[in-house]
Amino acid sequence: MAKATDMIIGIDVFGRKTLKRYNGNSSRIVIPADIVVVGGGAFQNNEYIEEISFEGPTEKIGRNAFSGCKNLRSVDFSEGLISIGKMAFFNCSKLDFVEIPEGVKRIGLNAFQKCDALEDIIIPNSLLECYGAFENMDELLQKNASYTTMSGFFMNHTKKAILYSQSESNKNLREFFVPDGITSIGSFAFAEMSHLEKVILPKSVKYIGESAFEQCSNLREIIIPESVERIGAAAFRSCTSLRSVILPPNLRNIDDYLFGVCPHLTAITIPDSVLKIGDDAFFGCSSLSEIEIPESVKIIDSTAFNSCVSLKNAVFHRGLREIGFMAFASCALESVTLPPNIVIQEHAFDDYCEIQFMDGGEK
């Protein structure tokens, strides 16, 4: 049995109790009942572990949490689990059975890839995202009564969640009207559909997954309904024909790479619900000429607007607390006015950009 002293436990940025690292050599691991998150890489490449069980309602298993645990044979999940991160059990080559409990909504890319002994898998009705989680994903879903197909897409049996495209014929889609009642667009659902020009989402949609429309190079128009509350990282990355987007009014974050390398994006309005603009969110949006950062935004992360070479006008408000590394580097900004006491990371602006502060001071 694992010793509690071998577990490094802390609090993550959301205030959740997190198992950050395990440094022991026990073959049997019991995750304590009060752990909410198993952190990214917490058990990565541990060659002693053979069994894992969860005492209580751990909600999240982070990226690479158990990847490379080559002697891991069994995992006993508990109810309360909501998400399993990317590559969480990648290359656990002796793992032969997995039962994902009801309530799990998301399983990340490659979460159970290279699990060569894995023959029996039970997946729940609740699953909303699973692209590339297992080997032979299409075959797995076709065998599972909880999932069905419609118009070449895998969906859960309630027909409220599009998981991803299962048909090569969809690669030639030019226009798609998502049916009313759909609440979730899964990760990579429309990714790399290079002929797709227009998508209409119904007012029922609340979530758009990571990379959902990535590399849809002919996508010119998408109407995002006000009902959408979250859009995953890189959802529209490399949509090189996308020209304008109206973001929904309840969006909390603009995630990493969301519109990265969208060179024809000329206009974007950031709603005043947004708290954070992520890394590379608008990287390489070379036609974007102006932006207003609303009062609600606290952090603009590294390289968020890097290489927006036409960006000449940026308006900031007093709510902003931090601008990240090279956030506005390689832009056309000649001067900006920032709130006082803001943290400006190294090379956030080009050297020729004059920085003034709202109290009248200069850098």
N, C-alpha and C positions, 0 to 999 in steps of 0.2 A: 504494500500500500504506500502511496506517495506521502511524503512528509509535508506538512503545511509550511515548514521552514524552507523548503525547496521552491516554494512558489512566491514570486515577486508580484505583489498585488498593489494596485493604485487606483486612482480616479481619472477617468478620461475627461476630455474637454466638455462633455455633456453631463458631467457629474455622476457617471455610472461606475460602479465598482468593477474593476477590470483586472483579470489575470494577465499580467503583462509578460511574464517569462517563467518557465519552469526549468530548473537547473539540476534536477535529480536524476536518478537512474532506476526508478521503480518500474516494474512491468505493468502494474495496474494503477491507473489514475482515476481518482474520483474528483470531479469538479465540484467545489463546495456550493451549497444551495444559494448563498448570497452573491455569487458571481453573476453579474448581468452580462458581461462581455468577456469572451476569450479573445485576447488581443492578437493582432497580426503577428505571425511568426512565433507565437508563444511556445510551441513545442516543436518547431521546425527542425527536421533532421535528427530527432531523438531516436536512437536505434534500440533503446531499451523497452519502449512502450509496446505492450501487446493488447491491452484492454483499456477502454475509456468509458466511463459512465458519468452521468450528470445527476447530482442530487436534487437540484431544483430548477426553477424556470429561467435558466440562462437564455437571454434573448438573441444574442448575436455571436457567431463564430467568425472571427476576422480572417482577412486574407493570409494565406499560407500558414494558418494556425497549426495544422498538423502535417503539412506537406513534407514528404521525404521520411516519414516514420515507417520505415520499410518492414518492421516486424509487427505493425499494428494489424490485429486480426478482427477485432469487434468494437463497435461503438454503440452504446445504449443511450440514445438521445432522450431528453425529457420533454414533456409538454411545456409550452411557453416559448419555445424556439421560434424565431421569426425569420432570420436570415443566416445563410451560410455563404461566406465570402469567396472571392476568386481563389482558386487553387488551394482551398482550405485542406483538402485531403489528397492533393495531387501526388502521384507516385507513392501511394500507400499500397505497395504491390501485393501484400498478403491479405488485404481486406476483402472478404468474400461475400458479405451480406450487409445491406444498408436498408433500414426502414426510416424514412423521413417522417417525422410526426405531423399530424394535422395541425395547421396553424402556420407552418412555414410558408412564406410568401416568395422568397427569393433565394435561388441558388446560383452563385456566380460562375463566370466562365472558367472552365477547366477544373471545377471544384473536385470532381472525382475522376478526372482523366488519368491515364496511366495506372489505374488500379486494375492490374491484369487479372487478378483472381476474382474480381467482382462479377458474380453471375446472377444474384437475386437482389432486386431493387424494388422497394415499395415507395411510391410517391403519392403525396396527399392531394385531395381536392383543392386545397387552399393555394396551391402553387401558382404564382403569377409570372415569374421569370425563371428561366432555366436554360437559356441558350448556351449550348456547348458545355453543359455541366458534366455530362457523362459521355462515355464512348457510345456510338450508335444511338444518339438521342432520338432520331426519328423513329427507329424501330421500337424503342422503349415506350414512347408516347402512344404509338399505334396499338401496343398491347394493353395499355392501361385504360380501364373503363372510365376514369375520371377526365379523360381528354378526348377531344373530337377534332374534326377538321372542317373548315369552311373557306371556300374561295381560295384554296391553296395555303391556308394558314392553320397552324395548330392553335387550338383554343381550349380553355378548361371547359368542363361539361356544363357550367352555368352559362357559357357563351358571353361572359363578361370580360374576359381577358384574352387578348391576342398575344400568343407567346412568340412565335416567329414563323417565317415563311417555310413551308416544307416542299414547295414545288418549284422546279426549275423554270416552269412557265411564267411564274411571277416575275422573273427577271426582266420580262418584256413589258410589264405593266406601265402604262403612261398616266393613268388617273385612278385613284382609289377613294371611294367613299366608305369610311369606317362605319359599320352599322350602329344605329342608336342602341344604347344599353351597354356598350363597351365602356368599362371604367379604367382599364389598364392596357397600355401598349408596352409590350415587353422589350427587354434589351435586344438589340440587333434585329428587331421585328421586320424592318424594311431596309436594313443596311445593304449597301452596294447594289441597289436596284437602279442602275444607271440610266434607265429610260423613264423613270418616274418623274413626272412634271408637276403634278398637283395632288394634294391629299386634303380631304375634308374630314375633320374630326367632329364627332357629335358632342353635345353639351354634357353628356354623361361622363366623358373622360376626365379622370383626376390625376393620372400619373402617366408620364412618358419616360420609358426606361433609357438606360445608358446606351449610347450609340444607336438608338432606335432608327435614325435616318442617316447615319454616317455614310459618307461617300455616295449619296444620291446626287450625282453630279449634274443632273438635269432638273432637279427640283427647284421650281421657280416660285411656287406659291404653297403655303400651308397656313391654314387658319387654326390658331390655337384657341380653344374656347376658354371663357373666363373660369370654368370649373376646374381647370388644371391647377394643381397645388404644388407639383414637383416635376422638374424635368432633369433627367439624369445626365451625368457627365458625357460630353462628346456627342450628344444626341443629334446635333446638326453639323458636326465637324466635316469639313471638306465637301459641303454642299455648295459647289462652286458656282452655281447659277442662282442661288437664293439672293433676292434683292432687298426684301424688307420683311420684318416680322413684328407682330404686336404681341408682346408678352402678357400673360394673364395677371390680374391685379392682386392675386394672393400668393404669388411666388416669393419664397423666402430667400433663396439663394440662386445665383447664376453659377452653375457648377463648372468645374474645370473643363476646358476645351469645348464648351458648349457650342460656340460659333467659330471655333478656330479654323483658319484657312477657308473663309468664305469671302473670296476677293471681290464679289459683286454686291455684297451687303452694303447698302448706302444709308440705311436709316434703321435705328433701333431706339425704342423708348423703354427705359428701365422703370418699372413701376415702383411706387414709393413704399412697397412692402418688402423690398429686397434689402437684406442685411449685409450680404457679402457677395463680391464678384471674384470668382475663382481663378486659379492659375490658367493662363493661356485662353481665358474665356473668349476673347476677341482677337487672339493672335493672328496676324496676317490678314485682317479685314482691310485690305488696301484701298477700298473705295469709301470707307467710313470717314466722313469729313468733320462731323461734330458729335458731341456726346454730352448729356447732362447727367451727372451723378446725383440722385435724389438725397434728401436729408437723411433718409433711413439707412443708407449704406454706411457701415462702420469700417469695413476692410476691403481694399482692392489688392488682390494677391499678386504674386510675382508674374511678370510678363503678361498681365491680363490684356493690355492693349498694345503689346510690343509689335512693331512692324506694321502698325496702322499708318502707312506712309502719307495718307491724305488727311489725317486728323489734324486740323488747324485750330479747332475751338473745343475746349473742354471746360464745363462749368461744374464747380464743386460747391458743397454746402458744409455747414458747420458740424454736421453729424459725423463726418469722416474722421477716423482716428489713425489709420495707417495705410500707407501706400507701399507695396512690396517691391522687391528687387526687379529693376528693369521693367517696371509695369508700363511705362509710357516711352520706353526707349525706341529709337528709330521711328518716331512720329514727326509731324510737321509743326508741333507746338512751339511757339516762340515765347509765350508767357502764360503763366497760370497764377491764379489766386487761390490760396489754400487756407483752411482754418488754422488758427494758432494752436500750438502744442501738438501738432500732428507728428507722427513718427514717419519719416521718409527714409526708406531703405536705400542702400547703395545703388547708384545709377538708375534711380526710378525715372528720371527725366534726362534727356540729352543735355550736355554741358551748355549749349547755347540757349536753352530755355530759361527765361528769367522767372524766378519764383518770388512771388509776393505773398503776404499774409493779410488776413482780413482785418487785422488791427492796424494795418498800414505799414508793417515792417517788411524788410527784404532779407533774403537769405545772404 
